[in-house]
Amino acid sequence: KHKGDNMGERFQLKIAGEDLNKGIKDFLLQIMEKSEINNIVLPLFIPSINNVYPTLIKKKELLEDARPVAPVLPVSTATMVSRITKFAPSPERILVFLKPCELRTLLELTKFKQATLDNLILVSYDCMGAYKTEFYEEALSSGKTIDADYISKNLLKGEQDENIRDACKLCENFFPTNFADIGIGFIGADGGMLIEANTDKGKEILANLGLEKTEAKERDEKLEKMSVERKGKWEKIKEETKKEVMGIEGLTKYFSKCIDCHNCMGQCPICFCKECFWESPTFEFTPLNFLGWAERKGAVKLPTDTIFFHLGRLSHMSTSCIGCGLCSDACPKEIKVYELFHLVSDETQAAFDYKPGRDLEEEAPLVTFKEDELKEMG
């Protein structure tokens, strides 16, 4: 369902000027003070690395360096929340600020018991995409006003510039889902912010803030139109990718530059196995193994099993692939990992009538068995 089909309560919040980061910080601080929350996870500027990373903040004065809508995605905040809450719920309340893709990822990780939502307040927002980490860092280093430019040209106008990551340009779910306790919208907000309470927890928090209610029906029409446009762009790229990877020869060429570094797997927020098959003794070979393969084939490409690795990953996680694109960002050889994984995930998710990050009660296919499913496959 589109977000507007199950609307929560909406409120209008004006922002002084175009300093959206300050406006959001003030709003989040207001929530923390009114609801007695002492912890927050959100993007923070780290001077030592001249970039922005998700950070668990206890001292509120450190929020001065927070950049909630920083257009960069170095790691998934959902992965970081998983590390904090995987083995036990937080004993204290934590406000977590996430991009929409991170929000959907956290939902999937919760289904796989990799995160605990108790005592978490989830806040998400309309995201017009992110730049690659290196691009963002270079812009900061050269003194460019990249955050302000992104806010004025991308967020507040609902547009994207050419330097936005490819995965972001094709994202159809760039707005908060109903899984967020509180959603922050800029599209259809007339230069301000639309605050939406989607859960009982969110409604309880916003009830203390005295915000002005609104309907903002044009927002849903704009979101629908933008989603359809992006879907059309993806369908074209999807067909191009299909042709590119067709057959074993196409697939071999597609991954010909793969160096088996496993960076894509390391950054994938859905890959969370404690003991990974692809890094197990199964792939520790003796000289006789290599010499035998070379004898049989005449030659053996090194490293081995690169296509096997990607196909294996696809079989494990394509039903829950969020399409965040972190796999492509992590590839040192700039292989278009995202496009292929998104292509396959589209097909597998359609086969199971499943959308990752849609509903916490919707069981993931990987942990579900139905006797009557996939009969047409024999």
C-alpha positions as CSV (number, residue, x, y, z in Angstrom):
1,K,0.0,0.0,0.0
2,H,1.1,3.6,-0.5
3,K,1.7,5.5,2.6
4,G,-1.3,7.7,2.1
5,D,-3.6,4.7,2.2
6,N,-3.1,4.4,5.9
7,M,-2.4,7.9,7.0
8,G,-1.5,8.7,10.6
9,E,-2.1,12.1,12.3
10,R,-0.4,15.0,10.5
11,F,0.8,18.2,11.9
12,Q,2.4,21.3,10.3
13,L,5.7,22.7,11.6
14,K,7.2,25.9,10.2
15,I,11.0,26.3,9.9
16,A,12.7,29.6,10.3
17,G,14.8,30.1,7.1
18,E,16.2,27.1,5.3
19,D,18.4,25.7,8.0
20,L,16.6,22.3,8.0
21,N,19.3,20.6,10.0
22,K,18.8,23.1,12.9
23,G,15.0,22.9,12.5
24,I,15.0,19.1,12.8
25,K,17.5,19.2,15.7
26,D,15.3,21.6,17.6
27,F,12.3,19.3,16.9
28,L,14.1,16.2,18.1
29,L,15.4,18.0,21.2
30,Q,11.8,19.1,22.0
31,I,10.7,15.4,21.8
32,M,13.5,14.3,24.0
33,E,12.8,17.0,26.7
34,K,9.0,16.5,26.7
35,S,9.2,12.7,26.7
36,E,12.3,12.4,29.0
37,I,14.5,10.7,26.5
38,N,18.2,11.0,27.2
39,N,19.7,9.1,24.2
40,I,19.6,9.7,20.4
41,V,21.1,8.0,17.4
42,L,21.6,10.3,14.4
43,P,24.2,11.5,11.9
44,L,27.0,13.5,13.5
45,F,29.9,15.3,11.9
46,I,33.2,13.7,13.0
47,P,36.0,16.3,12.5
48,S,38.8,13.7,12.6
49,I,37.5,12.0,9.5
50,N,35.8,15.1,8.0
51,N,32.6,13.2,7.4
52,V,29.2,12.3,8.9
53,Y,28.5,9.0,10.6
54,P,25.6,7.6,12.7
55,T,26.4,8.3,16.4
56,L,24.8,7.3,19.7
57,I,24.7,10.6,21.6
58,K,24.2,11.0,25.4
59,K,25.4,14.6,25.9
60,K,22.9,16.9,24.3
61,E,25.5,19.6,23.8
62,L,27.2,17.4,21.2
63,L,24.1,17.8,19.0
64,E,25.6,21.0,17.9
65,D,27.5,19.0,15.3
66,A,24.6,16.8,14.3
67,R,23.5,16.9,10.7
68,P,20.2,14.8,10.6
69,V,19.6,15.2,6.8
70,A,23.3,14.9,5.7
71,P,23.2,13.5,2.2
72,V,25.6,10.6,2.8
73,L,25.3,6.9,3.7
74,P,28.6,5.6,4.9
75,V,27.0,2.7,6.8
76,S,23.4,1.7,7.5
77,T,22.1,3.0,10.8
78,A,20.0,-0.1,11.0
79,T,23.1,-2.2,11.2
80,M,24.4,0.0,14.0
81,V,21.1,-0.3,15.9
82,S,21.3,-4.0,15.5
83,R,24.7,-4.0,17.2
84,I,23.3,-2.1,20.1
85,T,20.1,-4.1,20.6
86,K,20.7,-7.5,19.2
87,F,21.3,-9.4,22.4
88,A,19.1,-7.4,24.7
89,P,16.6,-4.5,24.6
90,S,18.0,-1.1,25.6
91,P,17.3,-0.4,29.3
92,E,16.9,3.3,28.4
93,R,14.8,5.0,25.7
94,I,16.7,5.8,22.5
95,L,15.4,8.1,19.8
96,V,16.6,6.8,16.5
97,F,16.7,9.0,13.4
98,L,16.9,7.0,10.1
99,K,16.7,7.3,6.4
100,P,13.7,5.4,4.9
101,C,15.9,2.6,3.5
102,E,17.5,2.3,7.0
103,L,14.0,2.2,8.6
104,R,12.9,-0.7,6.3
105,T,16.2,-2.5,6.9
106,L,15.6,-2.3,10.7
107,L,12.2,-3.8,10.2
108,E,13.7,-6.8,8.4
109,L,16.5,-7.2,10.9
110,T,13.8,-7.2,13.7
111,K,12.0,-10.1,11.9
112,F,15.2,-12.1,11.9
113,K,15.8,-11.3,15.6
114,Q,18.8,-9.2,14.9
115,A,17.4,-6.1,16.6
116,T,15.1,-5.4,19.5
117,L,12.6,-2.5,19.2
118,D,11.8,-2.2,22.9
119,N,12.5,1.4,24.2
120,L,13.3,2.6,20.7
121,I,11.5,5.6,19.2
122,L,11.9,5.6,15.4
123,V,11.8,8.8,13.4
124,S,12.3,8.9,9.6
125,Y,12.0,11.5,6.9
126,D,11.6,12.2,3.2
127,C,15.0,11.5,1.6
128,M,16.1,12.8,-1.8
129,G,19.1,10.5,-1.8
130,A,22.7,10.5,-0.7
131,Y,26.1,11.1,-2.3
132,K,28.9,8.6,-2.2
133,T,31.0,8.9,0.9
134,E,34.1,10.0,-1.0
135,F,32.2,12.6,-3.0
136,Y,30.7,14.1,0.2
137,E,34.0,14.2,2.0
138,E,35.8,15.8,-1.0
139,A,33.0,18.5,-1.1
140,L,33.5,19.2,2.6
141,S,37.3,19.3,2.3
142,S,37.0,21.9,-0.6
143,G,34.8,24.1,1.5
144,K,31.6,23.6,-0.6
145,T,28.3,24.2,1.1
146,I,27.1,20.7,0.1
147,D,24.5,20.3,3.0
148,A,22.9,23.7,2.3
149,D,22.8,23.1,-1.4
150,Y,21.3,19.7,-1.0
151,I,18.6,21.0,1.3
152,S,17.6,23.9,-1.0
153,K,17.9,22.1,-4.3
154,N,17.0,18.5,-3.4
155,L,15.0,18.2,-0.2
156,L,12.8,21.3,-0.3
157,K,12.2,21.1,-4.0
158,G,11.8,17.3,-4.2
159,E,14.4,17.0,-6.9
160,Q,17.8,15.2,-7.3
161,D,21.0,16.3,-8.8
162,E,23.2,14.2,-11.1
163,N,25.7,13.3,-8.3
164,I,23.2,11.4,-6.2
165,R,23.9,7.7,-5.9
166,D,22.3,5.5,-8.6
167,A,20.4,3.4,-6.0
168,C,18.9,6.6,-4.5
169,K,17.8,7.9,-7.9
170,L,15.7,4.7,-8.5
171,C,14.4,4.4,-4.9
172,E,10.6,4.2,-4.9
173,N,10.2,4.2,-1.1
174,F,12.0,7.5,-0.3
175,F,9.4,8.6,2.4
176,P,8.8,7.2,5.9
177,T,6.7,4.1,6.1
178,N,4.0,3.5,8.8
179,F,6.7,1.6,10.7
180,A,8.1,4.9,11.8
181,D,6.7,6.2,15.1
182,I,7.1,9.7,13.7
183,G,7.6,10.7,10.1
184,I,8.9,14.0,8.9
185,G,7.8,15.1,5.4
186,F,9.1,18.0,3.2
187,I,7.2,17.1,0.0
188,G,3.9,19.0,0.0
189,A,4.9,20.9,3.1
190,D,5.2,24.4,1.6
191,G,8.7,25.0,2.8
192,G,8.1,23.7,6.3
193,M,7.8,20.2,7.8
194,L,4.9,17.9,8.0
195,I,5.1,15.8,11.1
196,E,3.2,12.5,11.1
197,A,2.4,10.2,14.0
198,N,2.0,6.6,12.7
199,T,1.9,4.6,15.9
200,D,0.3,4.9,19.3
201,K,3.8,5.7,20.6
202,G,4.2,8.4,18.1
203,K,0.8,9.9,18.8
204,E,1.6,10.0,22.5
205,I,4.9,11.8,22.0
206,L,3.4,14.4,19.6
207,A,0.4,15.0,21.9
208,N,2.8,16.8,24.2
209,L,4.2,19.2,21.6
210,G,1.0,21.2,20.8
211,L,1.4,21.1,17.0
212,E,-1.1,22.4,14.5
213,K,-3.0,19.6,12.7
214,T,-3.2,19.5,8.9
215,E,-4.3,17.1,6.1
216,A,-1.9,18.0,3.4
217,K,-3.6,15.8,0.8
218,E,-1.4,17.1,-2.0
219,R,1.5,15.4,-0.4
220,D,0.1,11.9,-1.2
221,E,-0.5,12.8,-4.8
222,K,3.1,14.1,-5.2
223,L,4.6,11.1,-3.5
224,E,2.6,8.8,-5.8
225,K,3.7,10.7,-8.9
226,M,7.3,10.6,-7.9
227,S,7.2,6.9,-7.1
228,V,5.7,6.1,-10.4
229,E,8.3,8.2,-12.3
230,R,11.2,6.4,-10.5
231,K,9.6,3.0,-11.1
232,G,9.6,3.8,-14.8
233,K,13.3,4.7,-14.7
234,W,14.0,1.5,-12.9
235,E,12.1,-0.7,-15.4
236,K,14.4,0.6,-18.2
237,I,17.6,-0.1,-16.3
238,K,16.2,-3.4,-15.2
239,E,15.7,-4.5,-18.8
240,E,19.2,-3.3,-19.7
241,T,20.7,-5.3,-16.8
242,K,18.8,-8.4,-17.8
243,K,20.3,-8.3,-21.2
244,E,23.8,-7.7,-19.7
245,V,23.7,-10.7,-17.4
246,M,21.9,-13.1,-19.7
247,G,23.5,-16.6,-19.7
248,I,26.7,-17.8,-18.1
249,E,28.8,-15.8,-20.5
250,G,27.0,-12.6,-19.6
251,L,27.2,-13.3,-15.9
252,T,30.9,-14.2,-16.1
253,K,31.6,-10.9,-17.9
254,Y,29.5,-8.9,-15.4
255,F,31.6,-10.1,-12.5
256,S,34.8,-10.5,-14.4
257,K,36.5,-7.7,-12.3
258,C,35.4,-9.3,-8.9
259,I,38.4,-9.8,-6.6
260,D,36.5,-11.8,-4.0
261,C,37.0,-9.1,-1.3
262,H,33.5,-9.6,0.1
263,N,33.2,-5.9,0.7
264,C,29.7,-6.0,-0.7
265,M,28.7,-8.6,1.8
266,G,30.4,-6.8,4.6
267,Q,28.3,-3.6,4.0
268,C,25.0,-5.4,3.2
269,P,22.8,-4.7,6.2
270,I,20.8,-7.9,5.5
271,C,23.9,-10.2,5.6
272,F,24.3,-10.9,9.3
273,C,25.2,-14.6,9.7
274,K,27.6,-15.0,12.6
275,E,29.4,-17.9,10.8
276,C,29.5,-17.1,7.0
277,F,29.6,-20.0,4.6
278,W,31.6,-17.9,2.1
279,E,34.3,-17.3,4.7
280,S,34.4,-20.9,6.1
281,P,36.9,-23.7,5.7
282,T,34.8,-24.9,2.8
283,F,36.8,-22.5,0.6
284,E,40.2,-23.4,2.0
285,F,41.9,-25.5,-0.7
286,T,45.2,-27.4,-1.1
287,P,47.7,-27.1,-4.0
288,L,46.3,-30.4,-5.4
289,N,42.9,-28.8,-5.7
290,F,44.2,-25.9,-7.8
291,L,46.4,-28.1,-9.9
292,G,43.5,-30.6,-10.5
293,W,41.2,-27.8,-11.7
294,A,44.0,-26.4,-14.0
295,E,44.6,-29.9,-15.4
296,R,40.9,-30.5,-16.1
297,K,40.2,-27.0,-17.6
298,G,43.6,-26.1,-18.9
299,A,43.6,-23.0,-16.7
300,V,41.8,-21.7,-13.7
301,K,41.0,-18.1,-13.1
302,L,42.1,-16.7,-9.7
303,P,40.4,-15.9,-7.4
304,T,38.0,-18.8,-7.8
305,D,34.3,-19.0,-7.0
306,T,33.5,-15.3,-7.5
307,I,30.2,-16.0,-9.4
308,F,29.3,-18.8,-6.9
309,F,29.7,-16.2,-4.1
310,H,27.3,-13.7,-5.6
311,L,24.8,-16.3,-6.6
312,G,24.9,-17.8,-3.1
313,R,24.4,-14.4,-1.6
314,L,21.4,-13.8,-3.9
315,S,19.8,-17.0,-2.8
316,H,20.2,-16.0,0.8
317,M,19.0,-12.4,0.9
318,S,17.3,-11.4,-2.3
319,T,13.8,-11.8,-0.7
320,S,14.8,-9.2,2.0
321,C,17.0,-6.9,-0.2
322,I,16.0,-3.3,0.6
323,G,17.9,-1.8,-2.4
324,C,20.0,0.5,-0.4
325,G,22.9,0.2,-2.8
326,L,25.6,-0.1,-0.1
327,C,26.9,-3.2,-2.0
328,S,27.9,-1.1,-5.0
329,D,29.3,1.7,-2.9
330,A,31.6,-0.9,-1.2
331,C,32.9,-2.5,-4.4
332,P,36.5,-1.3,-5.1
333,K,36.1,-2.4,-8.8
334,E,32.9,-0.4,-9.3
335,I,30.9,-3.5,-10.3
336,K,27.2,-2.7,-10.6
337,V,26.3,-5.1,-7.8
338,Y,23.2,-3.1,-6.8
339,E,21.6,-3.3,-10.2
340,L,21.8,-7.1,-10.4
341,F,20.8,-7.7,-6.8
342,H,17.8,-5.3,-7.3
343,L,16.8,-7.1,-10.5
344,V,16.9,-10.5,-8.8
345,S,15.2,-9.3,-5.6
346,D,12.4,-7.8,-7.7
347,E,11.7,-11.2,-9.2
348,T,12.0,-13.2,-6.0
349,Q,10.0,-10.8,-3.9
350,A,7.2,-10.9,-6.6
351,A,7.3,-14.7,-6.5
352,F,6.6,-14.7,-2.8
353,D,4.3,-11.6,-2.9
354,Y,6.6,-10.1,-0.3
355,K,7.9,-6.6,0.2
356,P,10.7,-6.2,2.7
357,G,10.2,-3.4,5.2
358,R,6.5,-3.2,4.6
359,D,5.0,-4.8,7.7
360,L,6.5,-6.3,10.8
361,E,3.8,-9.0,10.9
362,E,4.5,-10.1,7.3
363,E,6.7,-13.2,7.6
364,A,10.0,-13.2,5.6
365,P,10.1,-16.0,3.0
366,L,13.5,-17.2,4.2
367,V,12.0,-18.3,7.5
368,T,8.6,-19.4,6.2
369,F,7.6,-22.7,4.7
370,K,4.3,-23.3,2.9
371,E,3.5,-26.7,1.3
372,D,1.6,-25.1,-1.6
373,E,4.1,-22.5,-2.7
374,L,6.1,-22.5,-5.9
375,K,4.3,-25.6,-7.3
376,E,4.7,-24.3,-10.8
377,M,8.5,-24.8,-10.4
378,G,8.0,-28.5,-9.9
